[in-house]
Amino acid sequence: MPVLSVIVLMAVVGFFFWYQKPNPGQYTTKDLVAILSFFATGVSLVFGKLVPAIFFMAVGALFWKLK
């Protein structure tokens, strides 16, 4: 059931990033791009698409390191 997997993934990723910076005002655009990229990686993996997952993971890691 891919939809349930995506919801669980959203919860885990959301908690991880909230734990890193509990105050939402601390997030920058780079952080948000990284978060969305990591989420897109998870969605791609859930639906069995490996190439987009690798691409999104690379983009997310790049933006996460830029801050």
PDBQT receptor file of N, H, CA, C and O in Angstrom, charges set to zero:
ATOM      1  N   MET A   1       0.852  -1.200   0.000  1.00  0.00    +0.000 N 
ATOM      2  CA  MET A   1       0.000   0.000   0.000  1.00  0.00    +0.000 C 
ATOM      3  C   MET A   1       0.885   1.247   0.000  1.00  0.00    +0.000 C 
ATOM      4  O   MET A   1       1.293   1.715   1.063  1.00  0.00    +0.000 OA
ATOM      5  N   PRO A   2       1.183   1.782  -1.178  1.00  0.00    +0.000 N 
ATOM      6  CA  PRO A   2       2.110   2.911  -1.285  1.00  0.00    +0.000 C 
ATOM      7  C   PRO A   2       1.657   4.174  -0.547  1.00  0.00    +0.000 C 
ATOM      8  O   PRO A   2       2.492   4.903  -0.012  1.00  0.00    +0.000 OA
ATOM      9  N   VAL A   3       0.350   4.441  -0.510  1.00  0.00    +0.000 N 
ATOM     10  H   VAL A   3      -0.328   3.849  -0.944  1.00  0.00    +0.000 HD
ATOM     11  CA  VAL A   3      -0.140   5.670   0.124  1.00  0.00    +0.000 C 
ATOM     12  C   VAL A   3       0.198   5.676   1.610  1.00  0.00    +0.000 C 
ATOM     13  O   VAL A   3       0.639   6.695   2.140  1.00  0.00    +0.000 OA
ATOM     14  N   LEU A   4      -0.003   4.563   2.278  1.00  0.00    +0.000 N 
ATOM     15  H   LEU A   4      -0.361   3.735   1.847  1.00  0.00    +0.000 HD
ATOM     16  CA  LEU A   4       0.319   4.461   3.697  1.00  0.00    +0.000 C 
ATOM     17  C   LEU A   4       1.821   4.638   3.928  1.00  0.00    +0.000 C 
ATOM     18  O   LEU A   4       2.236   5.281   4.892  1.00  0.00    +0.000 OA
ATOM     19  N   SER A   5       2.626   4.066   3.041  1.00  0.00    +0.000 N 
ATOM     20  H   SER A   5       2.289   3.544   2.257  1.00  0.00    +0.000 HD
ATOM     21  CA  SER A   5       4.076   4.208   3.153  1.00  0.00    +0.000 C 
ATOM     22  C   SER A   5       4.499   5.670   3.025  1.00  0.00    +0.000 C 
ATOM     23  O   SER A   5       5.380   6.131   3.751  1.00  0.00    +0.000 OA
ATOM     24  N   VAL A   6       3.866   6.400   2.094  1.00  0.00    +0.000 N 
ATOM     25  H   VAL A   6       3.151   6.025   1.505  1.00  0.00    +0.000 HD
ATOM     26  CA  VAL A   6       4.187   7.819   1.905  1.00  0.00    +0.000 C 
ATOM     27  C   VAL A   6       3.817   8.617   3.153  1.00  0.00    +0.000 C 
ATOM     28  O   VAL A   6       4.572   9.496   3.568  1.00  0.00    +0.000 OA
ATOM     29  N   ILE A   7       2.676   8.323   3.750  1.00  0.00    +0.000 N 
ATOM     30  H   ILE A   7       2.063   7.609   3.412  1.00  0.00    +0.000 HD
ATOM     31  CA  ILE A   7       2.249   9.044   4.957  1.00  0.00    +0.000 C 
ATOM     32  C   ILE A   7       3.218   8.779   6.108  1.00  0.00    +0.000 C 
ATOM     33  O   ILE A   7       3.590   9.707   6.825  1.00  0.00    +0.000 OA
ATOM     34  N   VAL A   8       3.624   7.538   6.289  1.00  0.00    +0.000 N 
ATOM     35  H   VAL A   8       3.321   6.784   5.706  1.00  0.00    +0.000 HD
ATOM     36  CA  VAL A   8       4.582   7.198   7.348  1.00  0.00    +0.000 C 
ATOM     37  C   VAL A   8       5.915   7.901   7.082  1.00  0.00    +0.000 C 
ATOM     38  O   VAL A   8       6.536   8.437   8.000  1.00  0.00    +0.000 OA
ATOM     39  N   LEU A   9       6.343   7.895   5.836  1.00  0.00    +0.000 N 
ATOM     40  H   LEU A   9       5.838   7.459   5.090  1.00  0.00    +0.000 HD
ATOM     41  CA  LEU A   9       7.592   8.565   5.467  1.00  0.00    +0.000 C 
ATOM     42  C   LEU A   9       7.521  10.057   5.778  1.00  0.00    +0.000 C 
ATOM     43  O   LEU A   9       8.475  10.626   6.310  1.00  0.00    +0.000 OA
ATOM     44  N   MET A  10       6.399  10.692   5.450  1.00  0.00    +0.000 N 
ATOM     45  H   MET A  10       5.624  10.230   5.018  1.00  0.00    +0.000 HD
ATOM     46  CA  MET A  10       6.223  12.123   5.742  1.00  0.00    +0.000 C 
ATOM     47  C   MET A  10       6.349  12.380   7.239  1.00  0.00    +0.000 C 
ATOM     48  O   MET A  10       6.998  13.341   7.654  1.00  0.00    +0.000 OA
ATOM     49  N   ALA A  11       5.734  11.527   8.043  1.00  0.00    +0.000 N 
ATOM     50  H   ALA A  11       5.208  10.747   7.705  1.00  0.00    +0.000 HD
ATOM     51  CA  ALA A  11       5.779  11.706   9.489  1.00  0.00    +0.000 C 
ATOM     52  C   ALA A  11       7.204  11.576  10.019  1.00  0.00    +0.000 C 
ATOM     53  O   ALA A  11       7.634  12.378  10.848  1.00  0.00    +0.000 OA
ATOM     54  N   VAL A  12       7.934  10.571   9.548  1.00  0.00    +0.000 N 
ATOM     55  H   VAL A  12       7.585   9.919   8.875  1.00  0.00    +0.000 HD
ATOM     56  CA  VAL A  12       9.302  10.344  10.022  1.00  0.00    +0.000 C 
ATOM     57  C   VAL A  12      10.212  11.494   9.602  1.00  0.00    +0.000 C 
ATOM     58  O   VAL A  12      10.961  12.027  10.422  1.00  0.00    +0.000 OA
ATOM     59  N   VAL A  13      10.149  11.877   8.327  1.00  0.00    +0.000 N 
ATOM     60  H   VAL A  13       9.541  11.444   7.661  1.00  0.00    +0.000 HD
ATOM     61  CA  VAL A  13      10.996  12.966   7.836  1.00  0.00    +0.000 C 
ATOM     62  C   VAL A  13      10.639  14.275   8.526  1.00  0.00    +0.000 C 
ATOM     63  O   VAL A  13      11.521  15.039   8.915  1.00  0.00    +0.000 OA
ATOM     64  N   GLY A  14       9.339  14.531   8.676  1.00  0.00    +0.000 N 
ATOM     65  H   GLY A  14       8.622  13.910   8.360  1.00  0.00    +0.000 HD
ATOM     66  CA  GLY A  14       8.895  15.751   9.355  1.00  0.00    +0.000 C 
ATOM     67  C   GLY A  14       9.402  15.818  10.785  1.00  0.00    +0.000 C 
ATOM     68  O   GLY A  14       9.861  16.869  11.231  1.00  0.00    +0.000 OA
ATOM     69  N   PHE A  15       9.323  14.702  11.511  1.00  0.00    +0.000 N 
ATOM     70  H   PHE A  15       8.950  13.848  11.149  1.00  0.00    +0.000 HD
ATOM     71  CA  PHE A  15       9.808  14.685  12.887  1.00  0.00    +0.000 C 
ATOM     72  C   PHE A  15      11.310  14.910  12.946  1.00  0.00    +0.000 C 
ATOM     73  O   PHE A  15      11.799  15.641  13.808  1.00  0.00    +0.000 OA
ATOM     74  N   PHE A  16      12.044  14.281  12.031  1.00  0.00    +0.000 N 
ATOM     75  H   PHE A  16      11.647  13.687  11.332  1.00  0.00    +0.000 HD
ATOM     76  CA  PHE A  16      13.491  14.438  12.022  1.00  0.00    +0.000 C 
ATOM     77  C   PHE A  16      13.883  15.907  11.856  1.00  0.00    +0.000 C 
ATOM     78  O   PHE A  16      14.728  16.419  12.591  1.00  0.00    +0.000 OA
ATOM     79  N   PHE A  17      13.259  16.583  10.881  1.00  0.00    +0.000 N 
ATOM     80  H   PHE A  17      12.572  16.168  10.284  1.00  0.00    +0.000 HD
ATOM     81  CA  PHE A  17      13.619  17.975  10.638  1.00  0.00    +0.000 C 
ATOM     82  C   PHE A  17      13.108  18.895  11.741  1.00  0.00    +0.000 C 
ATOM     83  O   PHE A  17      13.745  19.901  12.052  1.00  0.00    +0.000 OA
ATOM     84  N   TRP A  18      11.956  18.557  12.337  1.00  0.00    +0.000 N 
ATOM     85  H   TRP A  18      11.438  17.739  12.084  1.00  0.00    +0.000 HD
ATOM     86  CA  TRP A  18      11.471  19.354  13.458  1.00  0.00    +0.000 C 
ATOM     87  C   TRP A  18      12.425  19.197  14.645  1.00  0.00    +0.000 C 
ATOM     88  O   TRP A  18      12.699  20.162  15.358  1.00  0.00    +0.000 OA
ATOM     89  N   TYR A  19      12.928  17.980  14.853  1.00  0.00    +0.000 N 
ATOM     90  H   TYR A  19      12.705  17.195  14.274  1.00  0.00    +0.000 HD
ATOM     91  CA  TYR A  19      13.845  17.721  15.958  1.00  0.00    +0.000 C 
ATOM     92  C   TYR A  19      15.151  18.496  15.766  1.00  0.00    +0.000 C 
ATOM     93  O   TYR A  19      15.753  18.963  16.733  1.00  0.00    +0.000 OA
ATOM     94  N   GLN A  20      15.578  18.626  14.514  1.00  0.00    +0.000 N 
ATOM     95  H   GLN A  20      15.089  18.247  13.729  1.00  0.00    +0.000 HD
ATOM     96  CA  GLN A  20      16.804  19.371  14.239  1.00  0.00    +0.000 C 
ATOM     97  C   GLN A  20      16.638  20.855  14.573  1.00  0.00    +0.000 C 
ATOM     98  O   GLN A  20      17.538  21.459  15.156  1.00  0.00    +0.000 OA
ATOM     99  N   LYS A  21      15.498  21.447  14.209  1.00  0.00    +0.000 N 
ATOM    100  H   LYS A  21      14.767  20.956  13.735  1.00  0.00    +0.000 HD
ATOM    101  CA  LYS A  21      15.236  22.865  14.430  1.00  0.00    +0.000 C 
ATOM    102  C   LYS A  21      13.780  23.033  14.858  1.00  0.00    +0.000 C 
ATOM    103  O   LYS A  21      12.908  23.202  14.006  1.00  0.00    +0.000 OA
ATOM    104  N   PRO A  22      13.503  22.989  16.154  1.00  0.00    +0.000 N 
ATOM    105  CA  PRO A  22      12.114  23.065  16.633  1.00  0.00    +0.000 C 
ATOM    106  C   PRO A  22      11.411  24.377  16.268  1.00  0.00    +0.000 C 
ATOM    107  O   PRO A  22      10.186  24.404  16.150  1.00  0.00    +0.000 OA
ATOM    108  N   ASN A  23      12.168  25.464  16.088  1.00  0.00    +0.000 N 
ATOM    109  H   ASN A  23      13.163  25.442  16.183  1.00  0.00    +0.000 HD
ATOM    110  CA  ASN A  23      11.564  26.755  15.754  1.00  0.00    +0.000 C 
ATOM    111  C   ASN A  23      11.462  26.893  14.234  1.00  0.00    +0.000 C 
ATOM    112  O   ASN A  23      12.494  26.951  13.565  1.00  0.00    +0.000 OA
ATOM    113  N   PRO A  24      10.245  26.946  13.661  1.00  0.00    +0.000 N 
ATOM    114  CA  PRO A  24      10.093  26.995  12.201  1.00  0.00    +0.000 C 
ATOM    115  C   PRO A  24      10.761  28.213  11.568  1.00  0.00    +0.000 C 
ATOM    116  O   PRO A  24      11.125  28.172  10.393  1.00  0.00    +0.000 OA
ATOM    117  N   GLY A  25      10.927  29.299  12.332  1.00  0.00    +0.000 N 
ATOM    118  H   GLY A  25      10.631  29.332  13.286  1.00  0.00    +0.000 HD
ATOM    119  CA  GLY A  25      11.547  30.500  11.790  1.00  0.00    +0.000 C 
ATOM    120  C   GLY A  25      13.019  30.312  11.447  1.00  0.00    +0.000 C 
ATOM    121  O   GLY A  25      13.604  31.150  10.761  1.00  0.00    +0.000 OA
ATOM    122  N   GLN A  26      13.627  29.217  11.918  1.00  0.00    +0.000 N 
ATOM    123  H   GLN A  26      13.151  28.536  12.475  1.00  0.00    +0.000 HD
ATOM    124  CA  GLN A  26      15.042  28.976  11.658  1.00  0.00    +0.000 C 
ATOM    125  C   GLN A  26      15.285  28.370  10.283  1.00  0.00    +0.000 C 
ATOM    126  O   GLN A  26      16.430  28.297   9.838  1.00  0.00    +0.000 OA
ATOM    127  N   TYR A  27      14.223  27.933   9.602  1.00  0.00    +0.000 N 
ATOM    128  H   TYR A  27      13.293  27.993   9.965  1.00  0.00    +0.000 HD
ATOM    129  CA  TYR A  27      14.406  27.285   8.301  1.00  0.00    +0.000 C 
ATOM    130  C   TYR A  27      14.661  28.313   7.210  1.00  0.00    +0.000 C 
ATOM    131  O   TYR A  27      14.045  29.379   7.187  1.00  0.00    +0.000 OA
ATOM    132  N   THR A  28      15.574  27.980   6.311  1.00  0.00    +0.000 N 
ATOM    133  H   THR A  28      16.074  27.114   6.330  1.00  0.00    +0.000 HD
ATOM    134  CA  THR A  28      15.839  28.835   5.155  1.00  0.00    +0.000 C 
ATOM    135  C   THR A  28      15.277  28.133   3.915  1.00  0.00    +0.000 C 
ATOM    136  O   THR A  28      14.810  26.996   3.987  1.00  0.00    +0.000 OA
ATOM    137  N   THR A  29      15.332  28.829   2.785  1.00  0.00    +0.000 N 
ATOM    138  H   THR A  29      15.711  29.752   2.727  1.00  0.00    +0.000 HD
ATOM    139  CA  THR A  29      14.858  28.226   1.534  1.00  0.00    +0.000 C 
ATOM    140  C   THR A  29      15.669  26.985   1.194  1.00  0.00    +0.000 C 
ATOM    141  O   THR A  29      15.120  26.006   0.690  1.00  0.00    +0.000 OA
ATOM    142  N   LYS A  30      16.967  27.017   1.463  1.00  0.00    +0.000 N 
ATOM    143  H   LYS A  30      17.413  27.812   1.872  1.00  0.00    +0.000 HD
ATOM    144  CA  LYS A  30      17.828  25.856   1.190  1.00  0.00    +0.000 C 
ATOM    145  C   LYS A  30      17.379  24.650   2.009  1.00  0.00    +0.000 C 
ATOM    146  O   LYS A  30      17.351  23.525   1.508  1.00  0.00    +0.000 OA
ATOM    147  N   ASP A  31      17.027  24.893   3.271  1.00  0.00    +0.000 N 
ATOM    148  H   ASP A  31      17.050  25.806   3.678  1.00  0.00    +0.000 HD
ATOM    149  CA  ASP A  31      16.531  23.796   4.115  1.00  0.00    +0.000 C 
ATOM    150  C   ASP A  31      15.264  23.184   3.517  1.00  0.00    +0.000 C 
ATOM    151  O   ASP A  31      15.120  21.963   3.454  1.00  0.00    +0.000 OA
ATOM    152  N   LEU A  32      14.348  24.055   3.080  1.00  0.00    +0.000 N 
ATOM    153  H   LEU A  32      14.465  25.046   3.131  1.00  0.00    +0.000 HD
ATOM    154  CA  LEU A  32      13.084  23.557   2.547  1.00  0.00    +0.000 C 
ATOM    155  C   LEU A  32      13.289  22.776   1.256  1.00  0.00    +0.000 C 
ATOM    156  O   LEU A  32      12.632  21.759   1.037  1.00  0.00    +0.000 OA
ATOM    157  N   VAL A  33      14.199  23.244   0.396  1.00  0.00    +0.000 N 
ATOM    158  H   VAL A  33      14.733  24.070   0.574  1.00  0.00    +0.000 HD
ATOM    159  CA  VAL A  33      14.495  22.501  -0.833  1.00  0.00    +0.000 C 
ATOM    160  C   VAL A  33      15.068  21.134  -0.488  1.00  0.00    +0.000 C 
ATOM    161  O   VAL A  33      14.708  20.133  -1.106  1.00  0.00    +0.000 OA
ATOM    162  N   ALA A  34      15.958  21.090   0.499  1.00  0.00    +0.000 N 
ATOM    163  H   ALA A  34      16.251  21.904   1.002  1.00  0.00    +0.000 HD
ATOM    164  CA  ALA A  34      16.552  19.816   0.908  1.00  0.00    +0.000 C 
ATOM    165  C   ALA A  34      15.474  18.869   1.456  1.00  0.00    +0.000 C 
ATOM    166  O   ALA A  34      15.453  17.685   1.119  1.00  0.00    +0.000 OA
ATOM    167  N   ILE A  35      14.587  19.395   2.296  1.00  0.00    +0.000 N 
ATOM    168  H   ILE A  35      14.604  20.357   2.570  1.00  0.00    +0.000 HD
ATOM    169  CA  ILE A  35      13.527  18.569   2.879  1.00  0.00    +0.000 C 
ATOM    170  C   ILE A  35      12.628  18.009   1.783  1.00  0.00    +0.000 C 
ATOM    171  O   ILE A  35      12.307  16.820   1.786  1.00  0.00    +0.000 OA
ATOM    172  N   LEU A  36      12.223  18.864   0.847  1.00  0.00    +0.000 N 
ATOM    173  H   LEU A  36      12.484  19.829   0.845  1.00  0.00    +0.000 HD
ATOM    174  CA  LEU A  36      11.353  18.398  -0.244  1.00  0.00    +0.000 C 
ATOM    175  C   LEU A  36      12.069  17.374  -1.119  1.00  0.00    +0.000 C 
ATOM    176  O   LEU A  36      11.452  16.426  -1.604  1.00  0.00    +0.000 OA
ATOM    177  N   SER A  37      13.369  17.565  -1.318  1.00  0.00    +0.000 N 
ATOM    178  H   SER A  37      13.871  18.335  -0.923  1.00  0.00    +0.000 HD
ATOM    179  CA  SER A  37      14.130  16.611  -2.136  1.00  0.00    +0.000 C 
ATOM    180  C   SER A  37      14.213  15.243  -1.451  1.00  0.00    +0.000 C 
ATOM    181  O   SER A  37      14.050  14.206  -2.093  1.00  0.00    +0.000 OA
ATOM    182  N   PHE A  38      14.469  15.256  -0.136  1.00  0.00    +0.000 N 
ATOM    183  H   PHE A  38      14.601  16.099   0.386  1.00  0.00    +0.000 HD
ATOM    184  CA  PHE A  38      14.529  13.985   0.584  1.00  0.00    +0.000 C 
ATOM    185  C   PHE A  38      13.154  13.298   0.585  1.00  0.00    +0.000 C 
ATOM    186  O   PHE A  38      13.061  12.075   0.480  1.00  0.00    +0.000 OA
ATOM    187  N   PHE A  39      12.099  14.099   0.705  1.00  0.00    +0.000 N 
ATOM    188  H   PHE A  39      12.174  15.092   0.791  1.00  0.00    +0.000 HD
ATOM    189  CA  PHE A  39      10.752  13.529   0.656  1.00  0.00    +0.000 C 
ATOM    190  C   PHE A  39      10.479  12.923  -0.728  1.00  0.00    +0.000 C 
ATOM    191  O   PHE A  39       9.911  11.837  -0.838  1.00  0.00    +0.000 OA
ATOM    192  N   ALA A  40      10.890  13.642  -1.782  1.00  0.00    +0.000 N 
ATOM    193  H   ALA A  40      11.351  14.525  -1.694  1.00  0.00    +0.000 HD
ATOM    194  CA  ALA A  40      10.706  13.129  -3.145  1.00  0.00    +0.000 C 
ATOM    195  C   ALA A  40      11.496  11.829  -3.339  1.00  0.00    +0.000 C 
ATOM    196  O   ALA A  40      11.057  10.930  -4.057  1.00  0.00    +0.000 OA
ATOM    197  N   THR A  41      12.660  11.739  -2.696  1.00  0.00    +0.000 N 
ATOM    198  H   THR A  41      13.017  12.470  -2.113  1.00  0.00    +0.000 HD
ATOM    199  CA  THR A  41      13.449  10.500  -2.757  1.00  0.00    +0.000 C 
ATOM    200  C   THR A  41      12.642   9.335  -2.185  1.00  0.00    +0.000 C 
ATOM    201  O   THR A  41      12.564   8.265  -2.787  1.00  0.00    +0.000 OA
ATOM    202  N   GLY A  42      12.050   9.558  -1.027  1.00  0.00    +0.000 N 
ATOM    203  H   GLY A  42      12.114  10.428  -0.538  1.00  0.00    +0.000 HD
ATOM    204  CA  GLY A  42      11.253   8.507  -0.398  1.00  0.00    +0.000 C 
ATOM    205  C   GLY A  42      10.057   8.103  -1.241  1.00  0.00    +0.000 C 
ATOM    206  O   GLY A  42       9.757   6.917  -1.376  1.00  0.00    +0.000 OA
ATOM    207  N   VAL A  43       9.371   9.096  -1.810  1.00  0.00    +0.000 N 
ATOM    208  H   VAL A  43       9.615  10.059  -1.700  1.00  0.00    +0.000 HD
ATOM    209  CA  VAL A  43       8.214   8.797  -2.655  1.00  0.00    +0.000 C 
ATOM    210  C   VAL A  43       8.652   7.989  -3.875  1.00  0.00    +0.000 C 
ATOM    211  O   VAL A  43       7.981   7.032  -4.262  1.00  0.00    +0.000 OA
ATOM    212  N   SER A  44       9.779   8.374  -4.480  1.00  0.00    +0.000 N 
ATOM    213  H   SER A  44      10.323   9.152  -4.165  1.00  0.00    +0.000 HD
ATOM    214  CA  SER A  44      10.284   7.643  -5.648  1.00  0.00    +0.000 C 
ATOM    215  C   SER A  44      10.593   6.192  -5.293  1.00  0.00    +0.000 C 
ATOM    216  O   SER A  44      10.281   5.279  -6.058  1.00  0.00    +0.000 OA
ATOM    217  N   LEU A  45      11.209   5.983  -4.126  1.00  0.00    +0.000 N 
ATOM    218  H   LEU A  45      11.463   6.724  -3.504  1.00  0.00    +0.000 HD
ATOM    219  CA  LEU A  45      11.542   4.618  -3.707  1.00  0.00    +0.000 C 
ATOM    220  C   LEU A  45      10.288   3.800  -3.422  1.00  0.00    +0.000 C 
ATOM    221  O   LEU A  45      10.226   2.612  -3.737  1.00  0.00    +0.000 OA
ATOM    222  N   VAL A  46       9.286   4.448  -2.819  1.00  0.00    +0.000 N 
ATOM    223  H   VAL A  46       9.336   5.413  -2.563  1.00  0.00    +0.000 HD
ATOM    224  CA  VAL A  46       8.048   3.739  -2.507  1.00  0.00    +0.000 C 
ATOM    225  C   VAL A  46       7.395   3.234  -3.792  1.00  0.00    +0.000 C 
ATOM    226  O   VAL A  46       6.840   2.135  -3.823  1.00  0.00    +0.000 OA
ATOM    227  N   PHE A  47       7.464   4.043  -4.852  1.00  0.00    +0.000 N 
ATOM    228  H   PHE A  47       7.914   4.935  -4.827  1.00  0.00    +0.000 HD
ATOM    229  CA  PHE A  47       6.841   3.653  -6.115  1.00  0.00    +0.000 C 
ATOM    230  C   PHE A  47       7.797   2.895  -7.024  1.00  0.00    +0.000 C 
ATOM    231  O   PHE A  47       7.471   2.620  -8.178  1.00  0.00    +0.000 OA
ATOM    232  N   GLY A  48       8.982   2.555  -6.510  1.00  0.00    +0.000 N 
ATOM    233  H   GLY A  48       9.247   2.778  -5.572  1.00  0.00    +0.000 HD
ATOM    234  CA  GLY A  48       9.899   1.685  -7.238  1.00  0.00    +0.000 C 
ATOM    235  C   GLY A  48      10.693   2.364  -8.346  1.00  0.00    +0.000 C 
ATOM    236  O   GLY A  48      11.141   1.699  -9.280  1.00  0.00    +0.000 OA
ATOM    237  N   LYS A  49      10.872   3.673  -8.256  1.00  0.00    +0.000 N 
ATOM    238  H   LYS A  49      10.508   4.214  -7.497  1.00  0.00    +0.000 HD
ATOM    239  CA  LYS A  49      11.636   4.395  -9.280  1.00  0.00    +0.000 C 
ATOM    240  C   LYS A  49      13.012   4.736  -8.704  1.00  0.00    +0.000 C 
ATOM    241  O   LYS A  49      13.123   5.603  -7.837  1.00  0.00    +0.000 OA
ATOM    242  N   LEU A  50      14.042   4.068  -9.174  1.00  0.00    +0.000 N 
ATOM    243  H   LEU A  50      13.952   3.363  -9.878  1.00  0.00    +0.000 HD
ATOM    244  CA  LEU A  50      15.371   4.235  -8.580  1.00  0.00    +0.000 C 
ATOM    245  C   LEU A  50      16.104   5.471  -9.101  1.00  0.00    +0.000 C 
ATOM    246  O   LEU A  50      16.748   6.177  -8.324  1.00  0.00    +0.000 OA
ATOM    247  N   VAL A  51      16.015   5.741 -10.400  1.00  0.00    +0.000 N 
ATOM    248  H   VAL A  51      15.492   5.168 -11.031  1.00  0.00    +0.000 HD
ATOM    249  CA  VAL A  51      16.764   6.871 -10.983  1.00  0.00    +0.000 C 
ATOM    250  C   VAL A  51      16.310   8.215 -10.400  1.00  0.00    +0.000 C 
ATOM    251  O   VAL A  51      17.161   9.003  -9.987  1.00  0.00    +0.000 OA
ATOM    252  N   PRO A  52      14.985   8.513 -10.350  1.00  0.00    +0.000 N 
ATOM    253  CA  PRO A  52      14.587   9.780  -9.723  1.00  0.00    +0.000 C 
ATOM    254  C   PRO A  52      14.987   9.840  -8.247  1.00  0.00    +0.000 C 
ATOM    255  O   PRO A  52      15.318  10.912  -7.739  1.00  0.00    +0.000 OA
ATOM    256  N   ALA A  53      14.959   8.697  -7.557  1.00  0.00    +0.000 N 
ATOM    257  H   ALA A  53      14.690   7.826  -7.970  1.00  0.00    +0.000 HD
ATOM    258  CA  ALA A  53      15.328   8.679  -6.136  1.00  0.00    +0.000 C 
ATOM    259  C   ALA A  53      16.781   9.107  -5.958  1.00  0.00    +0.000 C 
ATOM    260  O   ALA A  53      17.092   9.893  -5.063  1.00  0.00    +0.000 OA
ATOM    261  N   ILE A  54      17.666   8.598  -6.800  1.00  0.00    +0.000 N 
ATOM    262  H   ILE A  54      17.413   7.959  -7.527  1.00  0.00    +0.000 HD
ATOM    263  CA  ILE A  54      19.085   8.966  -6.720  1.00  0.00    +0.000 C 
ATOM    264  C   ILE A  54      19.261  10.452  -7.020  1.00  0.00    +0.000 C 
ATOM    265  O   ILE A  54      20.025  11.143  -6.347  1.00  0.00    +0.000 OA
ATOM    266  N   PHE A  55      18.545  10.939  -8.038  1.00  0.00    +0.000 N 
ATOM    267  H   PHE A  55      17.924  10.377  -8.585  1.00  0.00    +0.000 HD
ATOM    268  CA  PHE A  55      18.629  12.357  -8.401  1.00  0.00    +0.000 C 
ATOM    269  C   PHE A  55      18.173  13.249  -7.250  1.00  0.00    +0.000 C 
ATOM    270  O   PHE A  55      18.863  14.200  -6.883  1.00  0.00    +0.000 OA
ATOM    271  N   PHE A  56      16.994  12.934  -6.677  1.00  0.00    +0.000 N 
ATOM    272  H   PHE A  56      16.434  12.162  -6.975  1.00  0.00    +0.000 HD
ATOM    273  CA  PHE A  56      16.465  13.760  -5.587  1.00  0.00    +0.000 C 
ATOM    274  C   PHE A  56      17.355  13.694  -4.354  1.00  0.00    +0.000 C 
ATOM    275  O   PHE A  56      17.505  14.692  -3.649  1.00  0.00    +0.000 OA
ATOM    276  N   MET A  57      17.947  12.537  -4.084  1.00  0.00    +0.000 N 
ATOM    277  H   MET A  57      17.825  11.726  -4.657  1.00  0.00    +0.000 HD
ATOM    278  CA  MET A  57      18.844  12.409  -2.938  1.00  0.00    +0.000 C 
ATOM    279  C   MET A  57      20.075  13.279  -3.133  1.00  0.00    +0.000 C 
ATOM    280  O   MET A  57      20.538  13.919  -2.190  1.00  0.00    +0.000 OA
ATOM    281  N   ALA A  58      20.609  13.307  -4.348  1.00  0.00    +0.000 N 
ATOM    282  H   ALA A  58      20.233  12.787  -5.114  1.00  0.00    +0.000 HD
ATOM    283  CA  ALA A  58      21.782  14.145  -4.641  1.00  0.00    +0.000 C 
ATOM    284  C   ALA A  58      21.445  15.624  -4.469  1.00  0.00    +0.000 C 
ATOM    285  O   ALA A  58      22.217  16.376  -3.873  1.00  0.00    +0.000 OA
ATOM    286  N   VAL A  59      20.296  16.037  -4.989  1.00  0.00    +0.000 N 
ATOM    287  H   VAL A  59      19.669  15.427  -5.473  1.00  0.00    +0.000 HD
ATOM    288  CA  VAL A  59      19.879  17.443  -4.861  1.00  0.00    +0.000 C 
ATOM    289  C   VAL A  59      19.689  17.804  -3.389  1.00  0.00    +0.000 C 
ATOM    290  O   VAL A  59      20.134  18.862  -2.943  1.00  0.00    +0.000 OA
ATOM    291  N   GLY A  60      19.025  16.919  -2.634  1.00  0.00    +0.000 N 
ATOM    292  H   GLY A  60      18.664  16.060  -2.997  1.00  0.00    +0.000 HD
ATOM    293  CA  GLY A  60      18.791  17.180  -1.220  1.00  0.00    +0.000 C 
ATOM    294  C   GLY A  60      20.087  17.292  -0.436  1.00  0.00    +0.000 C 
ATOM    295  O   GLY A  60      20.235  18.184   0.400  1.00  0.00    +0.000 OA
ATOM    296  N   ALA A  61      21.030  16.390  -0.703  1.00  0.00    +0.000 N 
ATOM    297  H   ALA A  61      20.910  15.666  -1.382  1.00  0.00    +0.000 HD
ATOM    298  CA  ALA A  61      22.315  16.420   0.007  1.00  0.00    +0.000 C 
ATOM    299  C   ALA A  61      23.083  17.689  -0.329  1.00  0.00    +0.000 C 
ATOM    300  O   ALA A  61      23.710  18.292   0.542  1.00  0.00    +0.000 OA
ATOM    301  N   LEU A  62      23.031  18.096  -1.598  1.00  0.00    +0.000 N 
ATOM    302  H   LEU A  62      22.521  17.607  -2.306  1.00  0.00    +0.000 HD
ATOM    303  CA  LEU A  62      23.722  19.319  -2.019  1.00  0.00    +0.000 C 
ATOM    304  C   LEU A  62      23.176  20.536  -1.273  1.00  0.00    +0.000 C 
ATOM    305  O   LEU A  62      23.942  21.326  -0.722  1.00  0.00    +0.000 OA
ATOM    306  N   PHE A  63      21.853  20.683  -1.258  1.00  0.00    +0.000 N 
ATOM    307  H   PHE A  63      21.231  20.041  -1.706  1.00  0.00    +0.000 HD
ATOM    308  CA  PHE A  63      21.259  21.841  -0.590  1.00  0.00    +0.000 C 
ATOM    309  C   PHE A  63      21.430  21.774   0.921  1.00  0.00    +0.000 C 
ATOM    310  O   PHE A  63      21.567  22.810   1.572  1.00  0.00    +0.000 OA
ATOM    311  N   TRP A  64      21.424  20.560   1.493  1.00  0.00    +0.000 N 
ATOM    312  H   TRP A  64      21.314  19.718   0.964  1.00  0.00    +0.000 HD
ATOM    313  CA  TRP A  64      21.595  20.426   2.940  1.00  0.00    +0.000 C 
ATOM    314  C   TRP A  64      23.000  20.874   3.344  1.00  0.00    +0.000 C 
ATOM    315  O   TRP A  64      23.181  21.451   4.416  1.00  0.00    +0.000 OA
ATOM    316  N   LYS A  65      24.001  20.609   2.486  1.00  0.00    +0.000 N 
ATOM    317  H   LYS A  65      23.853  20.140   1.615  1.00  0.00    +0.000 HD
ATOM    318  CA  LYS A  65      25.374  20.991   2.793  1.00  0.00    +0.000 C 
ATOM    319  C   LYS A  65      25.643  22.473   2.522  1.00  0.00    +0.000 C 
ATOM    320  O   LYS A  65      26.607  23.026   3.051  1.00  0.00    +0.000 OA
ATOM    321  N   LEU A  66      24.812  23.121   1.711  1.00  0.00    +0.000 N 
ATOM    322  H   LEU A  66      24.029  22.672   1.280  1.00  0.00    +0.000 HD
ATOM    323  CA  LEU A  66      25.051  24.515   1.335  1.00  0.00    +0.000 C 
ATOM    324  C   LEU A  66      24.838  25.505   2.468  1.00  0.00    +0.000 C 
ATOM    325  O   LEU A  66      25.371  26.614   2.439  1.00  0.00    +0.000 OA
ATOM    326  N   LYS A  67      24.047  25.100   3.479  1.00  0.00    +0.000 N 
ATOM    327  H   LYS A  67      23.613  24.199   3.503  1.00  0.00    +0.000 HD
ATOM    328  CA  LYS A  67      23.707  26.090   4.508  1.00  0.00    +0.000 C 
ATOM    329  C   LYS A  67      24.876  26.482   5.383  1.00  0.00    +0.000 C 
ATOM    330  O   LYS A  67      24.724  27.305   6.286  1.00  0.00    +0.000 OA
TER     331      LYS A  67
